[in-house]
Amino acid sequence: MATPHIEVEDKNLFAKTVLMPGDPLRAEYIAKNYLTDVIMINKVRNMFGYTGYYKGKKITVMGSGMGMPSIGIYSYELYNNYDVDKIIRVGSCGAYSPDAKLYDIIIVKDAYSESSFAKTAYNYQENIISSDDFLTNNLSEAAKNLNIPFTISTIHSSDVFYRAHGNVMVDVRDKYNCVGVEMESFALFANAKYLNKKAACILTVSDSLVTKEYTTAEERQKSFNKMMEIALEAA
Ligand code: HPA
């Protein structure tokens, strides 16, 4: 049955594994460039979703939107209403570590957050939630097989993009060993944990909070392709 945010009536239109970029236009790009026999399954709020096949395996790609409230809604409905088992977020992050360079690939082991998402939703008191070991290991193995370098680390899932208070490098990076920052993983991992499902996340560094460098849209697309190949192989 359709949800308030997803118009899909038949669960079978969803694959068991869903790749979620933040940007719905990225979902369209993945569907057009990597999948065969594609059908569009959702366009409510332009949060495009597509189901197709990658090397014979059924895969859905759908945007999550930006931030924990948005991915919180979509991932919950995918797991709970559409029987999705695995969600792999394919996103971008800002670098906190001087060692993380633009276009580097980061596989997320743990998400640290000061967000109230998990407390409010599930009374989870912890501020670090892990990705699924099995799925995360699949990502690492896929990257190794494709000969693509990566690091596996803790990421900061932040509710705030523009931050004027405190010193994030001291208060978050140094304290929790976060290589970079994004805005979704913690909520995705919390939902997966509560619903007994699997979640993982792979990120490309799109900007650096250390050097203040950032990537152009075209360059981002290229590095995004590498990350997508890893995620599709892992799926
Ligand atoms: N901050 C938060 N989220 C992000 C960033 C950032 O600098 N870059 C990509 N996602």
Residues whose N, C-alpha, C, O or C-beta is under 5 A from the ligand:
A	BS01	HPA	S92 C93 G94 V181 E182 M183 S206
